[in-house]
Amino acid sequence: MAAHRWIDEPDYDAASRAQSQLSTDVQQGLENLKELAERGSVISKIYLAEAYEKGVAGDPDLATSVDWLRRATESGSSYAFYKLGRLWLRTRQYARAYEAFRTAAGDNFAPAQALLGEMYLKGAAVQKNVDRAIEFFEQAASQGNLYAMGWLITLYVNGAPPRFFFGGILRPKRFLRGLSIFCRVMCQAIFSNSAADDEPMLTGPRHGYIPR
C-alpha cells in the first residue's frame, strides 16, 4: 500500500478553507467539501467524516462518517485507515479496528502502530501478547510517537506486564531503556514547541483508548 501524501492533494488549501467554513456556515462548508471529495480530494473525505462524526449539522451520524472514511481509504491513505480504525474503536468493533490499524501500520504509520500495540497489550480482538505489543510500541516510538513512548515507559520501568512501581528494575536493560525514553520525552516537552507526532499524543495508560 502506498501512503497518500498531502502534497499530492491539488485541492488541499481549498479543503482547509471549506473545513474552516464549517464553523460559520455548516451547510455551505459541507457542500464545498463534498464537491472537492467528488473531484478526488482525500482530505475532504476525511474532513467530511470528522464533521459527521461530531454532528456539526445535527446529531452525530457515524454511519455516514464510516462511509466517507471508506471512500478515503480507496486511495490507500494510511491516515484514512487510521481514522477508520479509531472510529471502529469508538464503537468497540475491535476486529474491524484491528484490520484498519494493521493496514496503516503496514505503511509504517506510527499512530496506528501505537494503537496496535495497545490492542495486543489488552487482548482486544487479538490474543494478549505483551512482547508483540512492545514491538509495535517500539516501532511507533522510533518515529517520535509520544503515546507509544508513554506505554514503553510504563512497561519498562514498572515491568511488563506492570507488577509494581519500579518493578522493571528486575530486568535492568529494559529498565534503563524506559528511563532513556522518559528523558527523551522530557527533552521534547522542554525544548520543542510542537509535539513529535500527530495523534494520539497523550502518554501513559491512564489515557488508554481501549478499556481493560
C-alpha positions as semicolon CSV with decimal commas, in nm:
position;residue;x (nm);y (nm);z (nm)
1;M;0,000;0,000;0,000
2;A;0,137;0,340;-0,091
3;A;0,064;0,612;0,159
4;H;-0,137;0,909;0,042
5;R;0,069;1,225;0,076
6;W;-0,100;1,561;0,132
7;I;0,149;1,710;-0,114
8;D;-0,041;1,511;-0,377
9;E;-0,362;1,695;-0,290
10;P;-0,423;1,962;-0,556
11;D;-0,720;2,094;-0,354
12;Y;-0,559;2,088;-0,010
13;D;-0,591;2,464;0,050
14;A;-0,949;2,468;-0,074
15;A;-1,033;2,176;0,154
16;S;-0,881;2,356;0,452
17;R;-1,088;2,664;0,377
18;A;-1,404;2,455;0,345
19;Q;-1,335;2,285;0,675
20;S;-1,287;2,623;0,846
21;Q;-1,618;2,735;0,692
22;L;-1,798;2,467;0,895
23;S;-1,774;2,695;1,199
24;T;-1,959;2,981;1,028
25;D;-2,178;2,823;0,757
26;V;-2,216;2,450;0,811
27;Q;-2,425;2,368;0,506
28;Q;-2,206;2,562;0,265
29;G;-1,893;2,413;0,418
30;L;-2,032;2,061;0,377
31;E;-2,132;2,130;0,017
32;N;-1,786;2,265;-0,066
33;L;-1,620;1,962;0,094
34;K;-1,849;1,723;-0,095
35;E;-1,768;1,896;-0,423
36;L;-1,396;1,861;-0,354
37;A;-1,441;1,500;-0,244
38;E;-1,617;1,414;-0,569
39;R;-1,315;1,555;-0,751
40;G;-1,096;1,309;-0,564
41;S;-0,977;1,508;-0,261
42;V;-0,889;1,254;0,008
43;I;-0,853;1,509;0,287
44;S;-1,200;1,644;0,205
45;K;-1,345;1,295;0,256
46;I;-1,169;1,274;0,593
47;Y;-1,294;1,622;0,690
48;L;-1,647;1,516;0,598
49;A;-1,613;1,201;0,807
50;E;-1,499;1,408;1,106
51;A;-1,786;1,653;1,057
52;Y;-2,050;1,380;1,057
53;E;-1,886;1,201;1,349
54;K;-1,903;1,522;1,554
55;G;-2,253;1,606;1,436
56;V;-2,173;1,957;1,313
57;A;-2,505;1,968;1,124
58;G;-2,713;1,797;1,391
59;D;-2,683;1,464;1,568
60;P;-2,365;1,259;1,513
61;D;-2,400;1,030;1,211
62;L;-2,146;0,752;1,250
63;A;-2,276;0,553;0,952
64;T;-2,214;0,845;0,715
65;S;-1,877;0,908;0,880
66;V;-1,774;0,546;0,816
67;D;-1,891;0,576;0,456
68;W;-1,671;0,880;0,390
69;L;-1,371;0,719;0,557
70;R;-1,413;0,405;0,349
71;R;-1,413;0,621;0,038
72;A;-1,096;0,789;0,162
73;T;-0,923;0,454;0,217
74;E;-0,972;0,370;-0,152
75;S;-0,677;0,599;-0,223
76;G;-0,455;0,388;0,004
77;S;-0,424;0,669;0,259
78;S;-0,272;0,530;0,579
79;Y;-0,421;0,824;0,769
80;A;-0,769;0,737;0,641
81;F;-0,727;0,375;0,753
82;Y;-0,610;0,501;1,092
83;K;-0,909;0,734;1,129
84;L;-1,141;0,449;1,031
85;G;-0,980;0,229;1,295
86;R;-1,030;0,500;1,555
87;L;-1,399;0,515;1,467
88;W;-1,429;0,137;1,500
89;L;-1,259;0,162;1,840
90;R;-1,512;0,421;1,948
91;T;-1,792;0,175;1,875
92;R;-1,590;-0,115;2,024
93;Q;-1,577;-0,304;1,697
94;Y;-1,228;-0,424;1,776
95;A;-1,184;-0,676;1,495
96;R;-1,257;-0,409;1,235
97;A;-1,036;-0,161;1,416
98;Y;-0,752;-0,413;1,419
99;E;-0,772;-0,466;1,042
100;A;-0,773;-0,092;0,974
101;F;-0,479;-0,027;1,206
102;R;-0,287;-0,322;1,063
103;T;-0,322;-0,177;0,713
104;A;-0,198;0,166;0,823
105;A;0,081;0,014;1,034
106;G;0,195;-0,180;0,728
107;D;0,279;0,158;0,580
108;N;0,481;0,243;0,892
109;F;0,218;0,488;1,019
110;A;0,319;0,549;1,381
111;P;-0,021;0,632;1,541
112;A;-0,164;0,307;1,403
113;Q;0,137;0,112;1,530
114;A;0,084;0,262;1,876
115;L;-0,280;0,156;1,891
116;L;-0,199;-0,191;1,757
117;G;0,042;-0,217;2,047
118;E;-0,234;-0,128;2,289
119;M;-0,466;-0,386;2,132
120;Y;-0,205;-0,659;2,183
121;L;-0,135;-0,537;2,535
122;K;-0,501;-0,558;2,634
123;G;-0,608;-0,850;2,417
124;A;-0,862;-0,656;2,211
125;A;-0,957;-0,865;1,901
126;V;-0,624;-1,050;1,934
127;Q;-0,468;-1,278;2,191
128;K;-0,293;-1,075;2,460
129;N;0,079;-1,064;2,379
130;V;0,300;-0,820;2,571
131;D;0,608;-0,885;2,358
132;R;0,412;-0,815;2,038
133;A;0,272;-0,502;2,199
134;I;0,621;-0,381;2,281
135;E;0,728;-0,444;1,919
136;F;0,460;-0,209;1,791
137;F;0,524;0,049;2,065
138;E;0,895;0,047;1,975
139;Q;0,816;0,093;1,604
140;A;0,596;0,392;1,682
141;A;0,833;0,536;1,941
142;S;1,122;0,526;1,693
143;Q;0,922;0,782;1,493
144;G;0,863;1,003;1,796
145;N;0,512;0,887;1,886
146;L;0,454;1,012;2,239
147;Y;0,166;0,776;2,313
148;A;0,384;0,473;2,239
149;M;0,666;0,620;2,446
150;G;0,432;0,657;2,741
151;W;0,339;0,290;2,726
152;L;0,703;0,185;2,693
153;I;0,799;0,391;2,996
154;T;0,524;0,220;3,197
155;L;0,612;-0,130;3,076
156;Y;0,988;-0,095;3,107
157;V;1,003;0,095;3,435
158;N;0,722;-0,086;3,619
159;G;0,764;-0,422;3,446
160;A;0,584;-0,594;3,159
161;P;0,312;-0,656;3,248
162;P;0,330;-0,389;3,522
163;R;0,400;-0,556;3,856
164;F;0,470;-0,271;4,097
165;F;0,625;0,075;4,092
166;F;0,979;0,043;3,951
167;G;0,922;-0,331;3,916
168;G;1,106;-0,320;3,583
169;I;1,437;-0,294;3,769
170;L;1,429;-0,676;3,774
171;R;1,517;-0,652;3,402
172;P;1,793;-0,385;3,405
173;K;1,829;-0,338;3,027
174;R;1,460;-0,272;2,979
175;F;1,452;-0,057;3,292
176;L;1,731;0,164;3,160
177;R;1,561;0,177;2,822
178;G;1,248;0,304;2,995
179;L;1,442;0,575;3,177
180;S;1,607;0,674;2,848
181;I;1,269;0,712;2,678
182;F;1,143;0,914;2,975
183;C;1,436;1,154;2,940
184;R;1,368;1,184;2,567
185;V;1,004;1,272;2,629
186;M;1,102;1,533;2,888
187;C;1,353;1,690;2,650
188;Q;1,089;1,711;2,379
189;A;0,848;1,875;2,622
190;I;1,106;2,132;2,731
191;F;1,282;2,217;2,407
192;S;1,019;2,161;2,139
193;N;0,735;2,398;2,058
194;S;0,531;2,125;1,891
195;A;0,450;1,762;1,953
196;A;0,663;1,498;1,783
197;D;0,360;1,327;1,635
198;D;0,003;1,396;1,532
199;E;-0,226;1,161;1,725
200;P;-0,268;1,005;1,972
201;M;-0,035;1,231;2,170
202;L;-0,131;1,172;2,533
203;T;0,112;0,949;2,715
204;G;0,055;0,672;2,961
205;P;-0,201;0,400;3,027
206;R;-0,441;0,632;3,209
207;H;-0,521;0,776;2,868
208;G;-0,570;0,437;2,702
209;Y;-0,804;0,423;2,404
210;I;-0,911;0,067;2,476
211;P;-1,085;-0,029;2,802
212;R;-0,915;-0,300;3,001
